[in-house]
Amino acid sequence: MKNIIYLLLSIFSFGFLNAQEQFPCHSDEMHYQLVQANPNMLPHFELKRQELETFTKNYEEFQAKSGPYIIPIVFHVIHMNGDENVSDDQLFDAVKNLNEQYNKRNADTSLTIAAFKGIAANVQVEFRLAKLDPDGNCTNGITRHYSPTSAIGDHTVKSVVHWPREKYLNVYVCKSATSGMAGHSLMPPVADTLADWDGIVMSHNYVGTIGTSDWTHRTVLSHEVGHYLNLYHIWGGNNVPGFYYLPVASSGNCAYDDEVGDTPNTIGWQTCNKSGISCGDLDNVQNYMDYSYCSTMFTEGQKLRMHAALNSSIAQRNNLWQPQNLAETGVLNPGELCYAGIEVKRPYACIGDTVEIFDRSYHNVQTRVWDIPNATIVSQEDSLIKVIFNQEGTFNVGLVVSNSVDTMTVFEENFIEILPSAPTNNFLWEDFENSSLTTRTVLLNDNNNWNFTNHNASGENGYFMNNFDNGTQSYNFDLRPINLIGVTNPAIIFDRAFAKLANTELESLEIKVSNDCGVKWNTFRSFTLNSLKTVATELQVGPYLPSTEDWASIPSFVIPSGYRKAHTMIRFSYQGKGYNDLYLDNINIGAQNELNTNHLDNNIIAIYPNPTTKAFTISSSKDIAYTVAIFDVTGKKVANHIFDFGLEHTIDVKEFNSGFYLVKITSEGKELTKRLIIER
């Protein structure tokens, strides 16, 4: 063995997009910040490193326990309501892949080249999702927490939640893992001192093989767990260009080693050169601790080193697999049935769509009885049932689960809304004047991020995204579908108010369209910071509150011809860096030459009583002629009236069904839309 350069703050990173693209490690900056703030820690880091190296050498000689080792694991999803809030299934898949790579001589053994097949190790370490939390309560081994720290992905995410490190392996799934890295982990000598930082941080798109990740990223978590169990990079250093630790692929790396006897010295690889010889012998390019994109193996020597870490008291890795801890974390038995829950990917679908509904109950569910009205079952397999709803409307869904002894029931009212495949309305108008009625047009407010405000372009209300000081996020709301068949040049127009804060640059608004009931969305119009802002002067402080003069209309823009379908949906997606708020009002979609670019003064015309039972009166402060069109909740015109002149006119609605209606008043080319409630 040769000397090894020890990274005092071993926050290792690993990742790949393809053979050429790599994610840089920022351990130099993080190390610098640590030692500047806590220089007294450095001697302890080195002391613990030496203690663990001595223990490891003795362990390799005596091999106190060969395995298998069971490690309770918990995933903390630190999210900002974006893609990083990954599904349970993606995390289940991550555990499956982790166990394949650590517990079966890995799933890719057949891909390992002949020269290294003989030392490809069955590491005999198994990872099981915790079933009991630190307080002894039931858990599925997954926690979810909203926090802007997700966008940063450094050690601050661990301040959001941290389960005892002597009982659980804490894995944090974030939007980013520090400046675009795939992941980082503390090695035991540093974690021994920094107990609250012990754990692994992963970018969400490098966890598992499904969802936001993919098959090529399946080994990244295995790499980070290797660091957690005291493995160095295979070349003996860290990928930090310009720092005094070893950068990958540097010719000088042949002078150093990773403290493992059966891994040939190497400079480290970022490509999959299986015949590469960089230090005199064939390189183990397929090792999980290299930076190549074709990892398939740990060696027998690496297995012994990880087992040594699991038997050492340094960073308390030796307590993880003890029988008492396995019992206290609930991973030794199937677990009691303690939770019943159901989940659907989207809270809406269309008639004829196959809807996937997931049973999220735990633990040890043996039987399931579903209650899904007005639906035909397509298939049912374990926790997933696929159905097709036979009619439109909002439906409740129930489920009874049992473990043969205990039974639990979940019943979700208004669980999913089924939309018509071809809605009758060919326009959409939303002025946000009545918050209780806005569901007539706003189908989905993503995690209720958009809110009503009295800062508006007209009337009394507007809609705004409170993004001040919230970190980099994306906020969506979806409008109900409209039928654009036969509509001439369908277009969109709306009012907005926005001001740029000094030193910000990322804010943008994207208008997206879908013609498959919201399964896929395509951006067809983007407004960057300069085209979005309505205030020329940069603000020095926030949050921004618009004045009446700040509001401006977005010039109408046409919906692409490929999306002028019988079922067209529009999404407003605001992406902000966390500095200011965006305000919207008066969203109008329809034929371009009919868009409501001129509004009647809301103070001139009123309707009352509202709600009403039999009739309502239109009252005008001016003696004007106007037409009145009444539309039901589907957008179908149900009445039309023409009034020449007069200050008041009464309209009979006793034959109408109860519900929400839209009253559209037009006079001299200007329009005003009011909402009406009919009660019985």
C-alpha positions as CSV (number, residue, x, y, z in Angstrom):
1,M,0.0,0.0,0.0
2,K,1.1,3.5,-0.7
3,N,0.2,6.7,1.0
4,I,-3.3,7.9,0.7
5,I,-4.4,11.5,0.7
6,Y,-7.2,11.8,3.2
7,L,-9.9,14.2,2.6
8,L,-10.5,15.8,6.0
9,L,-14.1,16.6,5.1
10,S,-14.8,13.6,2.9
11,I,-17.9,14.8,1.1
12,F,-17.5,12.7,-2.0
13,S,-19.4,13.1,-5.2
14,F,-20.1,10.9,-8.1
15,G,-22.3,11.1,-11.2
16,F,-22.6,10.8,-14.9
17,L,-24.8,11.7,-17.8
18,N,-22.8,10.0,-20.4
19,A,-19.2,9.0,-21.1
20,Q,-18.0,12.6,-21.3
21,E,-20.1,14.6,-18.9
22,Q,-19.2,14.6,-15.3
23,F,-20.4,16.4,-12.2
24,P,-17.7,18.3,-10.3
25,C,-17.1,17.8,-6.6
26,H,-17.1,20.9,-4.4
27,S,-15.4,19.3,-1.4
28,D,-12.7,21.9,-1.5
29,E,-15.1,24.8,-0.8
30,M,-17.0,22.8,1.8
31,H,-13.8,21.6,3.5
32,Y,-12.5,25.2,3.5
33,Q,-15.6,26.5,5.2
34,L,-15.5,23.8,7.8
35,V,-11.8,24.2,8.8
36,Q,-12.1,28.0,8.8
37,A,-15.0,27.8,11.2
38,N,-13.8,24.9,13.3
39,P,-10.0,24.5,13.0
40,N,-9.9,22.6,16.3
41,M,-11.7,19.7,14.6
42,L,-8.8,18.8,12.4
43,P,-6.7,16.8,14.9
44,H,-9.8,14.8,15.8
45,F,-10.5,13.9,12.2
46,E,-7.0,12.6,11.8
47,L,-7.0,10.7,15.1
48,K,-10.2,8.9,14.1
49,R,-8.9,8.1,10.7
50,Q,-5.8,6.5,12.1
51,E,-7.9,4.6,14.7
52,L,-10.1,3.2,11.9
53,E,-7.2,2.3,9.7
54,T,-5.6,0.3,12.5
55,F,-8.9,-1.4,13.3
56,T,-9.4,-2.2,9.6
57,K,-6.0,-3.8,9.2
58,N,-6.6,-5.9,12.3
59,Y,-10.1,-6.8,11.1
60,E,-8.8,-7.9,7.7
61,E,-6.5,-10.3,9.6
62,F,-9.1,-11.7,12.0
63,Q,-12.5,-11.1,10.3
64,A,-14.7,-10.9,13.3
65,K,-17.9,-11.2,11.4
66,S,-18.4,-12.0,7.7
67,G,-22.0,-11.0,7.3
68,P,-24.7,-10.6,6.3
69,Y,-25.3,-7.2,7.7
70,I,-28.8,-5.6,7.7
71,I,-28.9,-1.8,7.8
72,P,-32.1,0.1,8.4
73,I,-32.4,3.0,5.9
74,V,-34.7,6.0,5.8
75,F,-35.2,8.4,2.9
76,H,-35.9,12.0,3.7
77,V,-37.4,13.7,0.7
78,I,-36.5,17.4,1.0
79,H,-38.6,19.1,-1.6
80,M,-40.1,22.3,-2.9
81,N,-43.2,20.8,-4.5
82,G,-41.2,20.0,-7.7
83,D,-40.0,16.9,-9.4
84,E,-37.6,16.2,-6.5
85,N,-40.7,15.1,-4.5
86,V,-40.2,11.7,-6.0
87,S,-42.7,8.8,-5.7
88,D,-42.5,6.1,-3.1
89,D,-42.1,3.6,-6.0
90,Q,-38.9,5.4,-7.1
91,L,-37.4,5.0,-3.6
92,F,-38.5,1.4,-3.4
93,D,-36.7,0.9,-6.6
94,A,-33.6,2.5,-5.2
95,V,-33.5,0.1,-2.3
96,K,-34.0,-2.9,-4.7
97,N,-31.1,-1.8,-6.8
98,L,-28.9,-1.1,-3.8
99,N,-29.5,-4.6,-2.5
100,E,-28.8,-6.1,-5.9
101,Q,-25.5,-4.4,-6.0
102,Y,-24.4,-5.1,-2.4
103,N,-26.0,-8.5,-1.8
104,K,-25.8,-10.6,-5.0
105,R,-22.3,-10.0,-6.4
106,N,-24.4,-7.2,-8.0
107,A,-27.0,-7.5,-10.8
108,D,-24.4,-6.7,-13.5
109,T,-22.0,-9.6,-12.8
110,S,-22.5,-10.8,-16.3
111,L,-21.1,-7.5,-17.6
112,T,-17.9,-7.7,-15.6
113,I,-14.9,-8.4,-17.7
114,A,-13.1,-11.8,-17.2
115,A,-10.0,-10.3,-15.5
116,F,-12.0,-9.2,-12.5
117,K,-14.9,-11.7,-12.3
118,G,-13.0,-13.8,-9.7
119,I,-12.8,-10.9,-7.2
120,A,-16.3,-9.4,-7.7
121,A,-17.7,-9.6,-4.2
122,N,-21.0,-10.4,-2.7
123,V,-20.7,-7.7,-0.1
124,Q,-23.4,-9.3,2.1
125,V,-24.9,-6.0,3.2
126,E,-28.7,-5.7,3.0
127,F,-30.7,-2.5,3.3
128,R,-34.2,-2.5,4.6
129,L,-36.6,0.5,4.9
130,A,-37.3,1.3,8.5
131,K,-40.8,0.3,9.8
132,L,-40.5,2.1,13.1
133,D,-39.4,5.7,13.5
134,P,-37.2,6.9,16.4
135,D,-40.3,7.3,18.6
136,G,-41.5,3.7,17.9
137,N,-44.3,4.9,15.6
138,C,-45.2,3.2,12.3
139,T,-43.4,4.3,9.2
140,N,-42.7,3.2,5.7
141,G,-39.1,4.5,5.9
142,I,-39.9,7.6,3.9
143,T,-40.4,11.1,5.2
144,R,-41.3,14.2,3.2
145,H,-40.5,17.8,4.2
146,Y,-40.9,21.1,2.3
147,S,-37.7,23.2,2.5
148,P,-35.9,25.6,0.2
149,T,-32.7,23.9,1.3
150,S,-33.5,21.2,-1.3
151,A,-32.2,23.5,-4.0
152,I,-28.9,23.9,-2.3
153,G,-28.4,20.3,-1.2
154,D,-25.6,20.8,1.2
155,H,-25.5,19.8,4.9
156,T,-28.3,22.3,5.8
157,V,-30.8,19.7,4.5
158,K,-29.9,17.6,7.5
159,S,-31.1,20.3,9.9
160,V,-34.6,19.8,8.5
161,V,-34.8,16.2,9.9
162,H,-32.2,13.8,11.1
163,W,-32.9,10.4,12.6
164,P,-30.3,8.9,15.1
165,R,-27.3,7.9,13.0
166,E,-26.6,4.9,15.2
167,K,-30.0,3.5,14.3
168,Y,-30.6,4.5,10.7
169,L,-28.7,5.3,7.5
170,N,-30.2,8.7,6.6
171,V,-30.5,9.4,2.9
172,Y,-31.6,12.9,1.8
173,V,-33.3,13.2,-1.7
174,C,-33.1,16.8,-2.9
175,K,-33.5,19.0,-6.0
176,S,-29.8,19.3,-6.1
177,A,-26.8,17.8,-4.2
178,T,-24.7,21.0,-4.1
179,S,-24.1,22.8,-7.4
180,G,-25.4,20.1,-9.7
181,M,-23.6,17.1,-8.1
182,A,-25.2,13.7,-8.0
183,G,-24.5,13.0,-4.4
184,H,-22.2,13.4,-1.4
185,S,-21.5,11.5,1.8
186,L,-19.4,11.8,5.0
187,M,-16.9,9.0,5.6
188,P,-16.8,7.6,9.1
189,P,-13.8,9.5,10.6
190,V,-15.5,12.9,9.8
191,A,-19.0,11.7,10.6
192,D,-17.7,10.5,14.0
193,T,-17.3,14.2,15.0
194,L,-20.1,15.7,13.0
195,A,-22.9,13.4,14.0
196,D,-25.7,15.7,12.9
197,W,-24.1,15.7,9.4
198,D,-23.9,11.9,9.1
199,G,-25.8,10.7,6.1
200,I,-25.9,10.8,2.3
201,V,-27.4,13.6,0.1
202,M,-28.6,12.6,-3.3
203,S,-29.9,14.6,-6.3
204,H,-33.4,13.1,-7.0
205,N,-32.5,12.2,-10.6
206,Y,-29.8,9.9,-9.4
207,V,-31.9,7.7,-7.1
208,G,-33.2,4.4,-8.5
209,T,-33.9,3.7,-12.1
210,I,-37.5,5.0,-12.6
211,G,-39.4,8.2,-12.1
212,T,-37.0,11.2,-12.4
213,S,-34.0,8.9,-12.6
214,D,-33.0,6.3,-15.2
215,W,-31.1,3.0,-15.5
216,T,-27.7,4.6,-16.2
217,H,-27.9,6.3,-12.8
218,R,-28.6,3.2,-10.8
219,T,-25.1,2.9,-9.3
220,V,-24.7,6.4,-7.8
221,L,-26.3,5.5,-4.5
222,S,-24.1,2.4,-4.2
223,H,-21.0,4.7,-4.7
224,E,-22.1,7.1,-2.0
225,V,-22.9,4.2,0.4
226,G,-19.3,3.0,-0.3
227,H,-18.0,6.3,1.1
228,Y,-20.4,5.9,4.0
229,L,-18.7,2.5,4.7
230,N,-15.2,4.0,4.5
231,L,-14.3,3.3,0.8
232,Y,-12.1,5.9,-0.9
233,H,-12.3,6.6,-4.6
234,I,-10.5,3.8,-6.4
235,W,-7.6,6.1,-7.4
236,G,-7.2,7.1,-3.7
237,G,-8.5,10.7,-3.9
238,N,-11.3,13.0,-4.8
239,N,-12.2,14.7,-8.0
240,V,-11.4,18.3,-7.0
241,P,-9.6,20.1,-9.9
242,G,-7.0,22.6,-8.6
243,F,-7.2,21.3,-5.0
244,Y,-4.4,19.5,-3.2
245,Y,-6.5,16.3,-3.1
246,L,-6.3,14.0,-6.0
247,P,-8.3,15.0,-9.1
248,V,-9.5,12.1,-11.2
249,A,-7.5,11.1,-14.2
250,S,-4.3,12.9,-13.1
251,S,-1.1,11.2,-14.1
252,G,0.3,11.6,-10.6
253,N,-2.4,9.4,-9.1
254,C,-0.3,6.3,-9.8
255,A,1.7,7.2,-6.6
256,Y,-1.3,6.8,-4.4
257,D,-3.7,4.1,-3.5
258,D,-7.2,3.5,-2.0
259,E,-5.9,1.3,0.9
260,V,-7.4,-1.8,-0.8
261,G,-5.1,-4.6,-1.8
262,D,-6.9,-6.0,-4.8
263,T,-7.8,-2.8,-6.6
264,P,-5.0,-2.0,-9.0
265,N,-3.5,1.5,-8.8
266,T,-5.1,3.8,-11.3
267,I,-5.4,7.4,-12.2
268,G,-9.2,7.1,-12.3
269,W,-11.5,7.0,-15.2
270,Q,-14.4,9.1,-16.5
271,T,-15.0,6.8,-19.5
272,C,-15.6,3.1,-19.8
273,N,-12.2,2.0,-21.2
274,K,-12.3,-1.7,-20.1
275,S,-8.8,-2.3,-21.4
276,G,-7.3,0.8,-19.8
277,I,-3.9,0.5,-18.2
278,S,-2.9,3.8,-16.5
279,C,-0.4,2.6,-13.8
280,G,1.1,-0.6,-15.2
281,D,-1.7,-3.0,-14.6
282,L,-5.2,-3.4,-16.1
283,D,-7.5,-0.9,-14.4
284,N,-10.6,-2.0,-12.6
285,V,-12.7,0.6,-14.5
286,Q,-15.9,-1.2,-13.7
287,N,-15.5,-0.6,-9.9
288,Y,-18.4,1.3,-8.2
289,M,-15.8,3.7,-6.7
290,D,-14.5,4.9,-10.0
291,Y,-16.1,7.7,-12.1
292,S,-16.7,5.6,-15.1
293,Y,-20.3,5.1,-16.4
294,C,-20.2,1.3,-16.4
295,S,-19.7,0.2,-12.8
296,T,-20.6,-3.4,-12.0
297,M,-18.6,-4.5,-9.0
298,F,-16.9,-4.1,-5.6
299,T,-13.8,-6.3,-4.9
300,E,-13.3,-8.7,-2.1
301,G,-10.9,-6.3,-0.5
302,Q,-13.4,-3.5,-0.6
303,K,-15.9,-5.9,1.0
304,L,-13.5,-6.5,3.9
305,R,-12.9,-2.8,4.4
306,M,-16.7,-2.1,4.5
307,H,-17.2,-4.9,7.0
308,A,-14.5,-3.4,9.1
309,A,-16.3,-0.1,9.2
310,L,-19.5,-1.9,10.2
311,N,-17.7,-3.5,13.2
312,S,-16.0,-0.3,14.3
313,S,-17.5,2.1,16.9
314,I,-16.3,5.1,14.9
315,A,-19.4,6.9,13.7
316,Q,-21.4,4.1,15.4
317,R,-21.7,2.0,12.3
318,N,-21.4,-1.1,14.5
319,N,-24.8,-0.4,16.1
320,L,-26.8,-0.4,12.9
321,W,-26.9,-4.1,12.4
322,Q,-27.2,-5.2,16.0
323,P,-30.4,-7.4,16.7
324,Q,-31.7,-4.9,19.2
325,N,-31.5,-2.1,16.8
326,L,-33.1,-4.1,14.0
327,A,-36.0,-4.9,16.3
328,E,-36.3,-1.2,17.4
329,T,-36.4,-0.1,13.8
330,G,-38.9,-2.8,12.9
331,V,-37.0,-4.4,10.0
332,L,-36.9,-7.9,11.3
333,N,-40.6,-8.7,10.8
334,P,-43.3,-7.9,8.3
335,G,-44.6,-5.2,10.7
336,E,-48.1,-4.5,12.0
337,L,-50.8,-3.1,9.7
338,C,-50.7,0.5,11.0
339,Y,-51.6,2.8,8.1
340,A,-54.1,2.8,5.2
341,G,-53.8,5.3,2.3
342,I,-54.3,5.6,-1.4
343,E,-52.6,7.8,-4.0
344,V,-53.1,8.8,-7.7
345,K,-50.5,10.5,-9.8
346,R,-52.9,13.2,-11.0
347,P,-56.2,14.2,-9.4
348,Y,-58.0,14.2,-12.7
349,A,-58.3,12.1,-15.9
350,C,-60.6,11.9,-18.9
351,I,-63.3,9.4,-19.7
352,G,-61.6,6.4,-21.3
353,D,-58.2,7.0,-19.7
354,T,-56.6,4.2,-17.7
355,V,-56.1,5.5,-14.2
356,E,-53.5,4.0,-11.9
357,I,-54.4,4.1,-8.2
358,F,-51.8,3.0,-5.6
359,D,-52.4,1.4,-2.2
360,R,-49.9,3.1,0.1
361,S,-50.9,1.2,3.2
362,Y,-48.3,-0.5,5.4
363,H,-47.3,-3.0,6.6
364,N,-47.9,-6.6,5.7
365,V,-51.1,-6.0,3.6
366,Q,-52.4,-9.4,2.5
367,T,-55.9,-8.5,1.2
368,R,-57.4,-5.5,-0.5
369,V,-61.0,-4.6,-1.2
370,W,-61.4,-1.6,-3.5
371,D,-64.6,0.6,-3.7
372,I,-64.4,2.6,-6.9
373,P,-67.8,3.6,-8.3
374,N,-68.5,4.1,-12.0
375,A,-65.3,2.4,-13.0
376,T,-64.2,-0.8,-14.8
377,I,-61.2,-2.6,-13.5
378,V,-58.5,-3.1,-16.1
379,S,-56.0,-5.0,-13.9
380,Q,-55.1,-5.4,-10.2
381,E,-51.7,-6.5,-9.1
382,D,-50.5,-6.1,-5.5
383,S,-50.7,-2.5,-4.5
384,L,-51.7,-1.2,-7.9
385,I,-55.1,-1.2,-9.5
386,K,-55.8,0.2,-12.9
387,V,-59.4,1.4,-13.8
388,I,-61.3,3.2,-16.5
389,F,-64.1,5.5,-15.3
390,N,-67.3,5.3,-17.3
391,Q,-68.7,8.8,-16.8
392,E,-67.5,12.3,-16.0
393,G,-67.8,13.8,-12.5
394,T,-65.9,13.8,-9.2
395,F,-65.7,10.4,-7.5
396,N,-64.9,9.0,-4.1
397,V,-62.6,6.0,-3.7
398,G,-62.4,3.7,-0.8
399,L,-60.1,0.8,0.2
400,V,-60.2,-1.8,2.9
401,V,-56.9,-3.5,3.7
402,S,-56.2,-6.4,6.0
403,N,-53.2,-8.5,7.2
404,S,-55.7,-11.4,8.1
405,V,-55.9,-10.2,11.7
406,D,-56.3,-6.4,11.6
407,T,-58.3,-4.4,9.1
408,M,-58.0,-0.7,8.2
409,T,-60.2,1.4,5.9
410,V,-59.4,4.6,3.9
411,F,-62.1,6.6,2.2
412,E,-61.2,9.7,0.1
413,E,-64.0,12.0,-0.9
414,N,-63.6,13.8,-4.2
415,F,-60.5,11.7,-4.8
416,I,-60.5,12.1,-8.6
417,E,-62.3,14.2,-11.2
418,I,-63.1,12.6,-14.5
419,L,-63.3,15.2,-17.4
420,P,-65.3,14.9,-20.6
421,S,-63.3,13.9,-23.6
422,A,-64.8,16.7,-25.6
423,P,-66.0,19.6,-23.4
424,T,-68.7,21.9,-24.8
425,N,-67.2,25.2,-24.0
426,N,-65.0,26.8,-26.6
427,F,-63.7,29.7,-24.5
428,L,-62.5,30.3,-21.0
429,W,-62.6,33.5,-18.9
430,E,-61.2,33.8,-15.3
431,D,-61.1,37.1,-13.4
432,F,-60.7,35.6,-10.0
433,E,-63.5,37.7,-8.6
434,N,-65.0,34.9,-6.5
435,S,-62.6,32.6,-4.8
436,S,-65.3,30.0,-4.1
437,L,-66.2,29.7,-7.8
438,T,-62.7,29.7,-9.3
439,T,-62.7,25.9,-9.5
440,R,-65.0,26.4,-12.5
441,T,-61.9,27.3,-14.5
442,V,-58.8,26.4,-12.4
443,L,-58.7,22.6,-12.4
444,L,-55.5,22.1,-10.4
445,N,-53.5,24.5,-8.2
446,D,-50.3,22.6,-7.7
447,N,-50.1,22.0,-3.9
448,N,-52.2,25.2,-3.4
449,N,-49.2,27.4,-4.2
450,W,-51.3,30.1,-6.0
451,N,-53.5,32.3,-3.8
452,F,-56.0,35.0,-4.1
453,T,-55.0,38.6,-3.6
454,N,-56.7,42.0,-3.4
455,H,-53.9,43.3,-5.7
456,N,-55.5,43.1,-9.1
457,A,-55.9,44.5,-12.5
458,S,-59.6,45.0,-12.2
459,G,-62.5,44.1,-9.9
460,E,-61.6,43.0,-6.4
461,N,-59.3,40.0,-6.7
462,G,-56.3,38.7,-8.6
463,Y,-54.2,35.6,-8.4
464,F,-50.6,35.5,-7.2
465,M,-47.6,33.3,-6.5
466,N,-46.0,34.1,-3.2
467,N,-42.4,33.3,-4.2
468,F,-40.5,35.9,-2.1
469,D,-37.4,34.3,-0.5
470,N,-38.6,30.7,-1.2
471,G,-35.7,29.3,-3.2
472,T,-35.7,28.1,-6.8
473,Q,-39.1,26.5,-7.5
474,S,-41.6,25.8,-10.1
475,Y,-45.3,26.5,-9.5
476,N,-48.1,25.3,-11.8
477,F,-51.8,25.8,-12.1
478,D,-53.9,24.0,-14.8
479,L,-57.0,25.4,-16.4
480,R,-60.0,23.3,-17.2
481,P,-60.1,21.9,-20.8
482,I,-61.8,23.7,-23.6
483,N,-62.9,22.6,-27.1
484,L,-61.0,24.4,-29.8
485,I,-62.5,22.5,-32.8
486,G,-63.8,25.1,-35.2
487,V,-62.4,28.1,-33.2
488,T,-60.6,30.6,-35.5
489,N,-57.1,31.3,-34.3
490,P,-57.7,30.4,-30.7
491,A,-55.5,32.6,-28.5
492,I,-54.7,33.7,-24.9
493,I,-54.5,37.0,-23.3
494,F,-54.0,37.9,-19.6
495,D,-52.9,40.7,-17.3
496,R,-49.8,40.5,-15.1
497,A,-47.8,42.5,-12.7
498,F,-44.1,41.8,-11.8
499,A,-41.1,43.7,-10.6
500,K,-37.5,42.5,-10.6
501,L,-35.5,42.6,-7.4
502,A,-31.9,43.7,-7.7
503,N,-29.4,40.8,-8.4
504,T,-32.1,38.4,-9.6
505,E,-32.2,36.8,-13.0
506,L,-34.1,33.5,-13.2
507,E,-37.8,34.3,-13.0
508,S,-39.9,33.2,-16.0
509,L,-43.4,32.2,-16.9
510,E,-44.1,29.4,-19.3
511,I,-47.5,28.7,-21.0
512,K,-47.9,25.0,-21.6
513,V,-50.4,23.1,-23.5
514,S,-51.7,19.5,-23.4
515,N,-54.1,17.5,-25.6
516,D,-53.8,14.2,-23.8
517,C,-55.7,15.2,-20.6
518,G,-52.6,16.6,-18.9
519,V,-50.4,13.6,-19.2
520,K,-47.7,15.5,-21.2
521,W,-47.2,19.2,-21.4
522,N,-45.3,21.2,-24.1
523,T,-44.2,24.8,-23.6
524,F,-45.4,27.0,-26.5
525,R,-44.8,30.5,-25.1
526,S,-42.2,31.6,-22.6
527,F,-41.8,35.0,-20.9
528,T,-38.4,35.6,-19.5
529,L,-37.6,38.2,-16.9
530,N,-37.4,41.2,-19.3
531,S,-40.7,40.3,-21.0
532,L,-42.4,39.4,-17.8
533,K,-41.7,42.5,-15.7
534,T,-44.1,45.5,-15.7
535,V,-41.9,47.7,-13.5
536,A,-38.8,49.2,-15.2
537,T,-37.0,50.1,-12.0
538,E,-35.3,47.3,-10.0
539,L,-36.5,47.0,-6.5
540,Q,-33.9,46.9,-3.7
541,V,-36.2,45.3,-1.2
542,G,-39.3,43.0,-1.3
543,P,-41.7,41.4,-1.4
544,Y,-43.3,43.2,-4.3
545,L,-46.8,44.6,-4.0
546,P,-48.2,46.0,-7.3
547,S,-49.9,49.3,-7.7
548,T,-52.7,49.9,-10.2
549,E,-50.3,51.4,-12.6
550,D,-48.0,48.3,-12.6
551,W,-50.5,46.1,-14.4
552,A,-50.1,45.4,-18.1
553,S,-51.7,43.0,-20.6
554,I,-49.8,40.3,-22.4
555,P,-50.5,40.8,-26.1
556,S,-52.6,37.9,-27.4
557,F,-50.7,34.9,-28.7
558,V,-52.2,32.0,-30.7
559,I,-52.3,28.4,-29.5
560,P,-50.4,26.2,-32.0
561,S,-52.5,24.4,-34.6
562,G,-51.4,21.0,-33.4
563,Y,-53.1,21.6,-30.0
564,R,-56.5,23.0,-31.3
565,K,-58.3,19.8,-30.3
566,A,-61.6,18.9,-28.8
567,H,-59.8,18.7,-25.4
568,T,-57.1,21.3,-25.0
569,M,-55.6,22.2,-21.6
570,I,-53.5,25.2,-20.6
571,R,-51.0,25.3,-17.8
572,F,-49.3,28.4,-16.3
573,S,-45.9,27.5,-14.9
574,Y,-44.0,30.1,-13.0
575,Q,-40.3,29.4,-12.3
576,G,-38.6,31.6,-9.8
577,K,-35.3,31.8,-8.0
578,G,-37.1,32.8,-4.8
579,Y,-37.0,36.5,-4.9
580,N,-40.3,38.0,-5.9
581,D,-44.0,37.5,-6.5
582,L,-45.9,37.2,-9.7
583,Y,-49.5,38.5,-10.1
584,L,-52.0,37.5,-12.7
585,D,-55.6,38.5,-13.6
586,N,-58.2,38.3,-16.4
587,I,-57.1,35.2,-18.2
588,N,-59.1,34.9,-21.4
589,I,-58.9,32.1,-24.0
590,G,-60.9,32.0,-27.2
591,A,-61.0,33.2,-30.8
592,Q,-58.4,35.8,-31.2
593,N,-60.7,38.4,-32.7
594,E,-63.1,38.0,-29.8
595,L,-60.8,38.2,-26.9
596,N,-61.9,40.5,-24.1
597,T,-59.3,43.2,-24.5
598,N,-61.7,45.9,-23.4
599,H,-63.5,45.5,-20.1
600,L,-66.7,47.2,-18.9
601,D,-66.2,49.0,-15.7
602,N,-67.0,46.6,-12.9
603,N,-68.4,49.4,-10.9
604,I,-71.0,50.4,-13.5
605,I,-72.9,47.1,-13.6
606,A,-74.0,44.8,-10.7
607,I,-76.2,41.7,-10.4
608,Y,-78.3,40.8,-7.4
609,P,-79.4,38.8,-5.4
610,N,-76.5,36.5,-5.7
611,P,-77.0,33.7,-4.8
612,T,-80.6,33.6,-6.1
613,T,-83.4,31.1,-6.3
614,K,-85.8,32.3,-9.0
615,A,-84.5,35.5,-10.7
616,F,-81.7,38.0,-10.6
617,T,-81.5,41.7,-11.6
618,I,-78.9,43.5,-13.6
619,S,-78.4,47.1,-12.4
620,S,-76.5,49.7,-14.4
621,S,-75.5,53.1,-13.2
622,K,-75.6,54.3,-16.8
623,D,-78.5,54.0,-19.3
624,I,-76.8,51.7,-21.9
625,A,-77.8,49.0,-24.3
626,Y,-76.2,45.5,-23.7
627,T,-76.6,41.8,-24.3
628,V,-76.5,39.1,-21.7
629,A,-75.3,35.6,-22.3
630,I,-75.6,32.9,-19.5
631,F,-73.3,29.9,-19.5
632,D,-73.5,26.8,-17.3
633,V,-70.6,25.1,-15.5
634,T,-69.6,23.2,-18.7
635,G,-69.4,26.4,-20.7
636,K,-72.6,25.7,-22.6
637,K,-74.7,28.8,-23.4
638,V,-78.1,28.3,-21.7
639,A,-79.7,31.8,-22.3
640,N,-79.3,35.0,-24.3
641,H,-81.0,38.3,-23.7
642,I,-80.8,41.7,-25.5
643,F,-81.7,44.9,-23.7
644,D,-81.9,48.2,-25.6
645,F,-81.7,50.7,-22.8
646,G,-82.6,50.9,-19.1
647,L,-81.0,51.0,-15.7
648,E,-82.4,47.7,-14.4
649,H,-83.4,44.4,-16.0
650,T,-84.6,41.2,-14.3
651,I,-83.9,37.7,-15.7
652,D,-86.0,34.7,-14.8
653,V,-83.9,31.6,-13.9
654,K,-86.4,29.4,-12.0
655,E,-86.1,26.7,-14.7
656,F,-82.4,26.5,-14.3
657,N,-80.7,23.8,-12.3
658,S,-78.9,24.8,-9.1
659,G,-75.1,25.5,-9.5
660,F,-72.6,27.9,-10.9
661,Y,-73.2,30.1,-13.9
662,L,-71.3,32.7,-15.9
663,V,-73.1,35.9,-16.9
664,K,-71.4,37.6,-19.8
665,I,-72.5,41.2,-20.4
666,T,-71.5,43.0,-23.6
667,S,-72.0,46.6,-24.5
668,E,-70.4,48.7,-27.3
669,G,-67.6,46.2,-27.8
670,K,-66.7,46.0,-24.2
671,E,-67.4,43.0,-21.9
672,L,-67.8,42.2,-18.3
673,T,-68.2,38.7,-16.8
674,K,-70.0,38.0,-13.5
675,R,-70.6,34.8,-11.7
676,L,-74.0,33.7,-10.5
677,I,-75.0,31.0,-8.0
678,I,-78.5,29.5,-8.3
679,E,-79.7,27.7,-5.2
680,R,-82.8,25.5,-4.7
